[in-house]
Structures are given as structure tokens and as C-alpha cells.
Amino acid sequence: MSIYLLLIIPQWVIFVSIIAILYGWVEKKKVFGQMGCIGLALLGLFALLSILLGIATPDLYVNETEFPFDEFEPDELPKEMHIIPIYWGLVINGIVSLVTIILDWLKKKGLKIMVPISVLVSLALFFMLLEALRA
């Protein structure tokens, strides 16, 4: 899988999910908010599978002869090295979204705090992905 697909697919899923959550909140349509949270939870599952299957590991894209791992500056990191922390963030965001879905189905009071947390974490990850694309 291309490095650009590993960065662009999560960006679009986050974008569409946040739009669905905001639309559901503004129009008072619960289904759209749930769809947005489900999209973020599925993105977390995609990120976890990508990490576990080795798709999102920098070893596939960077070898030690091209980039000596013992001598580097953080500003010199190639974009392939930015994938792992972002994907772990997507996994954490997927867990938060899953908790949000469960609280919504159980009609618990914690939902009002979990949805903004999920959206804010998603926005942070969106801009991290954008910065990784620019690197």
C-alpha cells in the first residue's frame, strides 16, 4: 500500500465522520452522530490492523542504509516514520469513539463529554496527518 494512501484514507474518514457528527448535533439527528462515531471506530480498527499486519511500519519503506537510525535529527525524519505514532493515535481515537457509541446506546450521561473529546482528538489527528503529508 502506498504511503500516501496510508495518510489520505484516514484523513478523509476523519473529515467525513466529523461532518456527520456535527450535522447530527446541529440538526438533532442522532443517527448521523452515531454514523460519525462508527466511522471513527472503524478507522481505529483499520489502524490497529495496519499496525499488527505490518502495513504501517516504516521498515517497509525505509531501510537502514538509506536512513541511519542512530544518527538523525527529528526534523530530518521522512514521512514514513511519522505513520506509527499517528496510527496509534487513531487506535486510541477508535477506542474513545467505541466508548461513545456504547454510552449512546446505553443512554448514559457521559455521552455529552465523550463526543467533544472524540471530535477534538480527531481534529488533532487530522492535522497530524496533514503535517505528515507536508513533510
C-alpha positions as CSV (number, residue, x, y, z in Angstrom):
1,M,0.0,0.0,0.0
2,S,1.3,3.4,-0.9
3,I,2.5,5.8,1.9
4,Y,0.1,8.4,0.6
5,L,-2.9,6.1,0.8
6,L,-1.9,5.4,4.4
7,L,-2.1,9.1,5.1
8,I,-5.0,10.1,2.9
9,I,-7.6,7.4,3.7
10,P,-7.6,8.3,7.5
11,Q,-7.8,12.0,6.6
12,W,-11.0,11.5,4.6
13,V,-12.6,9.2,7.1
14,I,-11.9,11.7,9.9
15,F,-13.3,14.6,7.7
16,V,-16.5,12.8,6.8
17,S,-17.0,11.5,10.4
18,I,-16.6,14.9,11.9
19,I,-19.0,16.4,9.4
20,A,-21.6,13.7,10.2
21,I,-21.2,14.2,13.9
22,L,-21.6,18.0,13.6
23,Y,-24.5,17.7,11.3
24,G,-26.2,15.2,13.7
25,W,-25.6,17.6,16.6
26,V,-26.9,20.7,14.8
27,E,-29.9,19.1,13.2
28,K,-30.7,17.0,16.3
29,K,-30.4,13.8,14.2
30,K,-28.9,11.1,16.4
31,V,-28.3,8.7,13.5
32,F,-25.7,11.0,11.9
33,G,-23.8,11.4,15.1
34,Q,-23.7,7.6,15.5
35,M,-22.6,7.1,11.9
36,G,-19.7,9.5,12.5
37,C,-18.6,7.7,15.7
38,I,-18.9,4.3,13.9
39,G,-16.7,5.7,11.1
40,L,-14.1,6.8,13.7
41,A,-14.3,3.4,15.5
42,L,-13.8,1.5,12.2
43,L,-10.9,3.8,11.4
44,G,-9.3,2.8,14.7
45,L,-9.8,-0.9,13.8
46,F,-8.2,-0.2,10.4
47,A,-5.2,1.5,12.1
48,L,-4.8,-1.4,14.5
49,L,-4.9,-4.0,11.8
50,S,-2.4,-1.9,9.7
51,I,0.0,-1.9,12.7
52,L,-0.5,-5.6,13.5
53,L,-0.1,-6.7,9.9
54,G,2.9,-4.6,9.3
55,I,1.4,-2.4,6.6
56,A,2.0,0.8,8.5
57,T,5.6,0.1,9.7
58,P,8.5,2.2,8.4
59,D,10.6,-0.9,7.8
60,L,8.7,-1.5,4.5
61,Y,9.5,2.0,3.2
62,V,12.9,2.9,4.8
63,N,15.9,0.7,5.1
64,E,18.9,1.3,7.4
65,T,21.3,2.0,4.5
66,E,19.2,4.9,3.2
67,F,18.5,6.3,6.7
68,P,20.8,5.5,9.5
69,F,18.6,5.2,12.6
70,D,21.4,6.0,15.1
71,E,22.2,9.4,13.5
72,F,19.2,11.5,12.8
73,E,17.6,14.8,13.7
74,P,13.9,14.9,14.4
75,D,13.5,17.5,11.6
76,E,15.0,15.0,9.1
77,L,12.6,12.2,9.7
78,P,10.9,11.0,6.5
79,K,7.2,10.9,6.4
80,E,7.3,7.1,6.6
81,M,8.5,7.5,10.2
82,H,5.5,9.6,11.2
83,I,3.0,6.9,10.5
84,I,3.3,4.8,13.6
85,P,2.5,7.5,16.2
86,I,-0.4,8.8,14.1
87,Y,-1.8,5.3,13.7
88,W,-1.6,4.6,17.4
89,G,-3.5,7.9,17.9
90,L,-6.1,6.6,15.5
91,V,-6.4,3.4,17.6
92,I,-6.9,5.4,20.8
93,N,-9.4,7.6,19.0
94,G,-11.2,4.5,17.8
95,I,-11.5,3.2,21.4
96,V,-12.8,6.6,22.5
97,S,-15.4,6.5,19.7
98,L,-16.4,3.0,20.6
99,V,-16.9,4.1,24.2
100,T,-19.0,7.0,22.9
101,I,-21.2,4.6,20.8
102,I,-21.7,2.3,23.9
103,L,-22.6,5.3,26.1
104,D,-25.1,6.5,23.4
105,W,-26.8,3.1,23.2
106,L,-27.0,2.8,27.0
107,K,-28.2,6.4,27.2
108,K,-25.6,7.3,29.9
109,K,-24.7,10.9,30.9
110,G,-21.1,10.6,29.9
111,L,-22.0,10.9,26.3
112,K,-22.1,14.7,26.4
113,I,-18.4,14.8,27.3
114,M,-17.2,11.9,25.2
115,V,-18.4,13.3,21.8
116,P,-16.4,16.5,22.1
117,I,-13.4,14.6,23.3
118,S,-13.7,12.3,20.3
119,V,-14.1,15.2,17.9
120,L,-11.1,17.1,19.3
121,V,-8.8,14.1,19.2
122,S,-10.0,13.5,15.6
123,L,-9.2,17.1,14.7
124,A,-5.7,16.8,16.2
125,L,-5.1,13.6,14.3
126,F,-6.4,15.2,11.1
127,F,-3.8,18.0,11.4
128,M,-1.1,15.5,12.3
129,L,-1.9,13.6,9.1
130,L,-1.8,16.9,7.2
131,E,1.6,17.7,8.6
132,A,2.9,14.3,7.8
133,L,1.8,14.8,4.2
134,R,3.7,18.0,4.0
135,A,6.9,16.6,5.4
